[in-house]
Amino acid sequence: MNGRLRLRALLTGLLLGMTLCIFTPLNNTVLHNTPMGGGHFPMAPFFIIAWMFVIDAFSSRLSKRPPFFSGVELLVIWLMMVLFTAIGFAGLTETFFINITAPERFAKDAYRWTEVLTPLLPQSWFPQSADAVRLFFQGLEGGNEMGVIAVLSAIPWGVWLPTLAVWSLFILGSFFVMICLMALFGRQWVVNERVHFPLMSAPIVMGEALDQKQFISWWSNNYLLIGLTMAGALHLINGLHFYYPSVPQIPTLVLAGSYFPKFGLFSGFYKLKLYLVPAFIGFAFLTTRQISFSMWTFHLMAGLLFGLLYILGWQLPEAALGTTFGPDLARPEGAQVIGAYAAFFIFLIWLARHHLKETLTCFLHPICHSTEIEGKGKFDTIPDEWGPPIWPLWGLFSGMIFLMVWCWWFGLPLLAAVLLPCAFLIVTLVTSRLVCQGGLPYFTLTAAPSDGLMGLFGTGFFGSVGLAATAVMQKVLFLDVREAIAPTLFHGSKIREQTPHRNLVLVAIGLSLVLALATAFVTMLYLGYKYGLRELNLDWATQTVLANYENAQRLVDQPTGPNEWLITYAGFGALAMFVLIFCYYKFPWWPLHPLGYLAAYSAGMKILWFPFFLGWLCNHLILHYGGTRLFNRVRYLFIGLILGDFLMGGIWALIGLFNEQSYNVFPL
């Protein structure tokens, strides 16, 4: 792939990214249209970049000149748009402003948590003006008719800026830690381990075709056209059915739960659903066969475990967990993921031990040589460009210290202030690996980062102030990871491999994060004061924020000690993960990958398990009967399924802008 990366690409990425950052919340909350973002492979950025590939290739062919953008440049533009889209709504601001205004907004609504938590929480975290918050939720009088400048001028910036400045320190500090984590482990994953990034397969193949001047002929690939036609026809028919019910519909959802009993061995499948999403099938096909097999297998095994515990009489009530912050942690057996996350994090560190040792050696010594080849001849010195950069280790260390001090400054006990950012780091790294290597376009956490600490040490470990502060902090970035930026940053490490201008990619990422944060804050304030936040279709965000505060209030009112059932299941999860890791690492024939166990209880797998089954089945049959030669040809069919879904999704989203309702290609 052509590794050129020029200023024009960075400026284009910033311009398109800021446009999406402004338009995404407007589209989702005011226009109530098909979501532009969502998931770890959002629709709008890929829809735009796919057309940019096409236009670039055709203009190059007509003008007989090189493409205006290289393949790597378009990948960087896509990366920047994804970051802007995520921060603009689902990755941050969808819940952020409700989170920091809830104590004032609901203070008069007889919520018990407002009486308990408000005195405990730092005042600098929240806007100190009841009128400013009231207008933010209700909207300015006549705001619908006011222009952009008038609305921005009417916003009480003096109330908001101090609060946003405090939170910006935490958010940008967390972003900096994520960048350092990506730079430190990205080289290990991409270069040393050769981790496959299934979500990046389609953009990378398109970039290679563009740089090799084969993009026009690439579109004429028979398998690609078949995939495009299949996905396009499906959504053309179903989209027409949505607007004209007389047109027949092709079902894409089967409610299979009715075929299973509500009680007994198969009771865990009582709500089983079968989604047919062509793009997700494509991602599963492009994922390694062992991983795709493990994803759906472990999800079904989790359902079977539920029924097995029931018939053995070992099923515990949900109350056995006590109160937790986990978004999907409803049953004790789901606590296995807490131990599994910790064990898999240790495995990631162990895999990177040589890389980390080399980096640490360079960190401690001004002149770095390889300990493996030193003294073995005239080539015993590593060239400078081979040595690992040491700034990510410096940055990670200083960034973690900053987050720990920030937590301690705002009320967490010292030990809790140290361990909570470490829990954030563990969840961030493991989730990034799960999404990037597992090819998961949609993923949600089962347990919150703090759940393991509370289960192990009890709520007294945090103290009353610490519990309240932890509930607010992790809700900002580390609880709703449906569109977390960390996996996208690790996708950036894959893009950095394609260009010698690696530092420019980091510059693009850094600028995107800072400008996206500022743009997202201004956009949401503008929408709130113009239309009123309560009118912006934020019911899910409001409910999750209220549940978060209510859980914190229960824990403050009724402190608990270590939870023996959570520790038991988390311990079992850690043991099971270590066994899986051992078998995966030692036995080449072992069919199960540890990543499947991590995702087994995620709500995202309720949608993804059947597409992953179909993708795995196609992958298995093609490799078994046709080998790699047939696989390399047929994979374009599944890339076509991905392109067809996203292109049709973008087209129906554009049509939805001019209608009161819109057809959604992807399940919400």
BELZIQUI-V581262 format. One line per field, one symbol per residue. burial: I if it has 24 or more other C-alpha atoms within 12 Angstrom, else O. A space follows every 50 residues. Layout:
burial = ???
//
This chain:
burial = IIIIIIOOIIOIIIIIIIIIIIIIIIIIIIIIIIIIIIIIIIIIIIIIII IIIIOIIIOIOOOOOOIIIIIIIIIIIIIIIIIIIIIIIIIIIIIIIIII IIIIIIOOOOOOIIOIIIOIIIOIIIIIOOOIIIIIIIIIOOIOOOOOOO IOOIIIIOIIOOIIOIIIOIIIIIIIIIIIIIIIIIIIIIOOOOIIIIII IIIIIIIIIIIOIIIOOIIOOOIIIIIIIIIIOIIIIIIOOOOOOOOOOO OIOOOOOOOOOOOOIIIIIOOIIIIIIIIIIIIIIIIIIIIIIIIIIIII IIIIIIIOIOOOOOIOOOOIIIIIIIIIIIIIIIIIIIIIIIIIIOIIOO OIOOIIIIIIOIOOOOOIIIOOOOOOOOOOOOOOOOIIIIIIIIIIIOII IIIIIIIIIIIIIOOIIIIIIIIIIIIIIIIIIIIIIIIIIIIIIIIIII IIIIIIIIIIIIIIIIIIIIIIIIIIIIIIIIIIIIIIIIIIIIIIIIIO OIOIIIIIIIIIIIIIIIIIIIIIIIIIIIIIIIIIIIOOIIOIIIIIII IIIIIIOOIIIIIOIIIIIIIIIIIIIIIIIOOOOOOOOOIIIIIIIIII IIIIIIIIIIIIIIIIIIIIOOOOOOOOOOOOOIIIIIIIIIIIIIIIII IIIIOIIOOOOIIIIIIO
//
